[in-house]
């Protein structure tokens, strides 16, 4: 539309630009509220027609799972020093660990009691001359 044909050009000088009283074309009150205001009342037909999924629950909430407390094979020697254990027998369940993983190196033959262990951990312990006892 050409600028000269626009309504505002024709209304220049009039206080209200064709909207009647000055308060009729001001603010969000003239639009029935801001945002989703009135979406359960006077804007309900709009919601039903154009946004039927706006209200209500969607999807699912995942179950929060507790992760098992783990320890790596490479940390076993430090664990012996820290807990001042003299033998190479370690009861990991007694120390609060549930699973033995295979990261790190094993230099001593350990006898380990644990609920779960990985294949790599088992292989490394047995190659060093130790064994794993499943509880």
N, C-alpha and C positions, 0 to 999 in steps of 0.2 A: 504494500500500500504506500502510496506517495505521502510524503510528510505533510503536504498541504491539505490532504484529505482526512488526516487523522482527527479524532474527536478532540484531543487536547488542544490542537491548534485553534479549533473553532470555539472552545470554551475558555481560552485565555482571558483573564480579566474577571470571570465569574468565580465567586468564592468557592462554590461547591461542585463545579464541573458536571452538573446535571444529576447529582445524587440527592438532591433535596437538602435536608438539614445537615449541618457540618458534621454531626456525630454519626451519620448513617454509613459512612464509608471509611471509618477509622478502625484500626486494630483488629484483633481476632474475633471480637464480638460479632462482627458483621459476617464472619464465616462460620459461626456456630461453635467456636472454641478452637484451641490450638492443638494440632496433632490428632491424637485419637480421642480427644475429649468428646463425649456424647456418643461414643461407639456402641454403648449399651442402650442408648436412648434415641435421640433424634437422627443419628447417623447409622442406625442399625441396618437399614435396607442397603446402604452402601457396603457394609461389611459382609452381609449375606451374599450380595451379588458379586463383588469384586475380590473379596478376601475371606472366603469361607473357612480357611484354615488358620485364621489369625488367633482365635482363642482355643484353649484346650492344651492338653499335653501331647507331645510328639516324641517319637523315638523311644529309647529305653535308657535306663541308667545302668552302667556296667557294675557287676559285683566287685567289691574291693577285695582282692585276694591278699592274704598274708604271705610274704615271700619268706622262704626258708633261709635261716642264717647259715651262710656258707664260709668255708675257709679253703684256701689253696694249698696244694702240696708244698710249695716253696716256703710257706709260713710256719711249717711244723717245727722246724728247729728253733725259731724264735719263740714259739709257744712253749717249748720245753724249758728254755732259759727263763722265760717270763714267769711260768708257774713253778719253777724250781723242781721239775720232775727229773729224777735220776735215771730211771729206766727209759727205754725207747718204746714203752707201751703207753699209748694215749687213748683215753676214753673221751672222745669228742662230744658225745651226748651229755656227759657229766659237766663238761665245760660250756655247754649251751649251743653247740654247733649241730646242725642237722644234716649238712651235706658237705662232702669233700670233693673239691674240683681239682683239675690237673695243671694249673699254671705254676711254673717254677721248676726247680731242680731238686732231686732227692739224692742225698749223699749217704745217709745212714739207713740201715734196715729198721723200719718202724713196724710195730704191731698196733693197728688202729682199729678201734671199735666205733662204728658210726652207723646211722640209719640208712643213708643213701650215699652213693659215690658215682663219679663219672667213669667211663671206660678208660679214659686217658690217665686218670688218677690211679686206677687199679694197675694199669700197665707200668706206670712209673714206680709205684711202691714195690711191685713184684720184681721188677728188673733190678732194684737196689737190694733185693734180698728180704724184703719184709712181706707182710700180708695184711689184708683187710678182713675184719670180722664184722658181718652185717648183724645189727641188733634188731 
